[in-house]
């Protein structure tokens, strides 16, 4: 049976916002590559949004609706980024455990 530390947290959620996990020994498999690509896309979008946020906040004419939209988008990007960091952190932890066992 696969333990929790062996599961990969995927960069998307399932129904009702619940986390999705992948159990595989093949880091180069289709689902692993799909997850890697999605993580890369999410981090790139977060970078773009951060640049946009800097410009929006520097503009004295930015209205409350624009700020609310920006806050919503930043919240989503931060949620995605934290999920990526958590997933990668779990994989690093399991790799260091694997190396200690050898």
N, C-alpha and C positions, 0 to 999 in steps of 0.2 A: 504494500500500500504506500502511496506517495504521502510524504509528510508535508505539513504546511510550508516548511522552509524550502522544499523542492518545487513548489508551485510558483509560476511566474505571474505576477499581477499584470494584467493587460492594460493598455492605455485607453481603454473604453469601458463603459459600464453596461450592464445588462438591464433588463426590465426593472423599473422602479429605482434606477440608479445604483443597483447593487453591483459590487465589484465582480469582475470576470477574471478567472485564473486559467493558466495553461499548464498542463502536466506533460512534459516531454523531455527526453534525453537529447533531442536533436535541435541544437541551437541554430542550425542552418535550415530547418524545416520551413515549410510554407507559412505556418501560423507565426513562428518566431520572426521570420523576415517581415511579415505583414505588421507585426507589433513593433519591430525596430523602425520600419518606415513611418508608421503612425507616430511613434515617439519623436522622431526627427521632425516630422511635419508640425507637431504640436509645439515643440521647442522653437522652431523657426517662426511660427505664428506668434508665440509669446514675445519673441525678440522684436518682431515688427510692431506689435501692439505697444510694447514699452516705448519704442521710438515715437509712435503716434501719441501716446499719453504725455510724453514730455512736451511735444508741440502743442497739444490741446491745453495743457495746464499753463503753458507760457503765454497763451493767447488771452488777453484781458477781456475779450468779448465772448468768451465761451459761456454759454448759458447753462442753466440747471439741467435741462433735458439732455444736452450733450454730455454733461458730467455724469449724469445717472447712467447713460448708455456706456460711457467709458468705464465706470465702476462695475457695471454688469459684465462687460467684456473682460476686464482685468480679473474679476473674480473667477470667471471660467478658465482663463489662461493660467491663473495661479493654481486652481484645482487640478488642471491637467499636468502642470509642471510638478506639483507635489506627488501626483500619482506616478509619474515617470521616475522621480527621485526615489520614492519608496520602493518601486519595483527594482530599480538598479541597485539600491542599497541591500535589498534582500538577496539579490543574485551575488553581490560581492561577499556578503556574509556566508552564503552557502559555499562559495568557491574557497574562501579561507578555511572553512571547516573541512572541505574536501582535501586541501593541501595538508592540514594538520593530521589527517587520518592516514596519510601515505607514509 
